Amino acid sequence: MQTEKEDEDDVDVSSEEYVARSDFTASGTDQLSFSKGDRLLVHAKPSPEWWWAELQGVIGYVPASYLRQDDAGGEEEEDVSLEDPWQDEEYFGSYGTLRLHLEMLSDKSRTETYRQVILSNSGSLSNKVVMDLGCGTGIISLFCAQLASPSVVYAVEASSMAEYTRQLVKQNGCEEVVTVLQGRAEEIELPEQVDILVSEWMGNCLLFEFMVESVLLARDRWLRDGGTMWPSSAALTLVPCQADSDYAEKMAFWERPYGLDFTPLQPLAQQEFFTKPKFSHLIEPRDCLAAPCDVICLDMYTLQVRDLEEMKGQFHFCVEKSAVFHGFTAWFTVYFDSLEAGGATVDLNTGPNSEPTHWKQTLFMLDRPVTVYTGDSISGTIVLHRNPVWRRHMTVTLHWNINGSTDDPDNSQGGTKSFPMWR
Ligand SMILES: N=C(N)NCC[C@H]1O[C@@H](n2cnc3c(N)ncnc32)[C@H](O)[C@@H]1O
């Protein structure tokens, strides 16, 4: 159901015409679907990301990043050239300061795992050529030089942090082994192929930032045949969950604040707090309503950049505890194959049963929580759809059906919801 257009008086006179850059499929009842090339009338811009627009008499919320203004000639104004679709200035600018590097280095689970990978493969690393892609402060490269004897490590870093990384390499007496190259991995020239391409590229929900594209391009250009990718594979995991405190804090709050009825604000709260995923979520094992399921698995040797446009997964959960089903939580695990045949694989699991990491988990809140019962099943699909314009962003669409074990009529229902990350 989409909102039918009220009478003319309700239309904001400052409406502007926009053209759709690409298709968009509504997921919430108050969103508006459209196709590439459609001309929409934007009546209001309540937030930078979501605008109130009309198409052929139907009104609803639309994602602003999917629209462009139509210039006089009707030609697509190349305003994308005004804004870099990779947002690299902002992106590498943020990594030129210490804040994010401090967060990553303070994440013991993350950093110790990479250390463990180097340590447990130290013998096989002797005389190897290594590339550390997106080395940041160079921690992984320093581990290689300190714990093993590679012939050389090319530490590649695009941000201005690279000049400090050179100092850290010298400060720790590793300049014989580690060579710091400042530049984008896709653009720099290495003097030789590499035996191992190691990188810590994972973003929230595994793929946000889409640094993985740079890793794949570097793999295709610099990893020798038979070389090793670290991580070697990755899995995105999903679980249906309860999120009582988040729901109470952001939605139930409006029911009786100070004895007053503020429920007319709940649709606004829904739009403002639950339209996007919550990145900094910490799920407790007891919040999981079923056994988690790996919904998307990436093989870093065969994955192609074109595969990143749309990644699909299926799930089938058997509910193990009766509770309110508020949404889904996602996290990831990456695996590091041993350099020795048959050697132990090291993994970095960012889920609720492992040491917490700076990624935490990602919570996708549904529009309407529903009680589920032990024995029910929740099955459906997840689609990660890369943003056609903003190349570091994606939309996660969840589609689910609940097959109630009880004969409770409103318990057999399902839905679909799309969550922009972030544009
Ligand atoms: N989610 C993450 N792990 N982000 C780590 C990103 C680190 O890699 C660096 N980086 C990201 N992409 C690239 C690239 N294509 N080339 C070089 N460095 C990069 C970035 O500047 C930061 O230091």
The ligand as an SDF file (V2000), in Angstrom:
LIG
                    3D

 23 25  0  0  0  0  0  0  0  0999 V2000
   37.5080   -1.6490    6.9700 N   0  0  0  0  0  0  0  0  0  0  0  0
   38.8220   -1.6550    7.0030 C   0  0  0  0  0  0  0  0  0  0  0  0
   39.5050   -2.7040    7.3730 N   0  0  0  0  0  0  0  0  0  0  0  0
   39.4590   -0.5480    6.6280 N   0  0  0  0  0  0  0  0  0  0  0  0
   40.9310   -0.4810    6.6280 C   0  0  0  0  0  0  0  0  0  0  0  0
   41.2560    0.4480    5.5580 C   0  0  0  0  0  0  0  0  0  0  0  0
   42.7770    0.7780    5.5030 C   0  0  0  0  0  0  0  0  0  0  0  0
   43.2060    0.4360    4.1890 O   0  0  0  0  0  0  0  0  0  0  0  0
   43.4880    1.6110    3.4480 C   0  0  0  0  0  0  0  0  0  0  0  0
   42.9430    1.3930    2.1030 N   0  0  0  0  0  0  0  0  0  0  0  0
   41.6490    1.1470    1.7650 C   0  0  0  0  0  0  0  0  0  0  0  0
   41.5350    0.9810    0.4400 N   0  0  0  0  0  0  0  0  0  0  0  0
   42.7920    1.1040   -0.0790 C   0  0  0  0  0  0  0  0  0  0  0  0
   43.3400    1.0240   -1.3930 C   0  0  0  0  0  0  0  0  0  0  0  0
   42.5590    0.7700   -2.4620 N   0  0  0  0  0  0  0  0  0  0  0  0
   44.6760    1.1880   -1.5520 N   0  0  0  0  0  0  0  0  0  0  0  0
   45.4650    1.4500   -0.4800 C   0  0  0  0  0  0  0  0  0  0  0  0
   45.0180    1.5610    0.7880 N   0  0  0  0  0  0  0  0  0  0  0  0
   43.6880    1.3710    0.9830 C   0  0  0  0  0  0  0  0  0  0  0  0
   42.8070    2.7450    4.1890 C   0  0  0  0  0  0  0  0  0  0  0  0
   43.4360    3.9890    3.9510 O   0  0  0  0  0  0  0  0  0  0  0  0
   42.9620    2.2820    5.6360 C   0  0  0  0  0  0  0  0  0  0  0  0
   44.2430    2.5710    6.1470 O   0  0  0  0  0  0  0  0  0  0  0  0
  1  2  2  0
  2  3  1  0
  2  4  1  0
  4  5  1  0
  5  6  1  0
  6  7  1  0
  7  8  1  0
  7 22  1  0
  8  9  1  0
  9 10  1  0
  9 20  1  0
 10 11  1  0
 10 19  1  0
 11 12  2  0
 12 13  1  0
 13 14  1  0
 13 19  2  0
 14 15  1  0
 14 16  2  0
 16 17  1  0
 17 18  2  0
 18 19  1  0
 20 21  1  0
 20 22  1  0
 22 23  1  0
M  END
$$$$
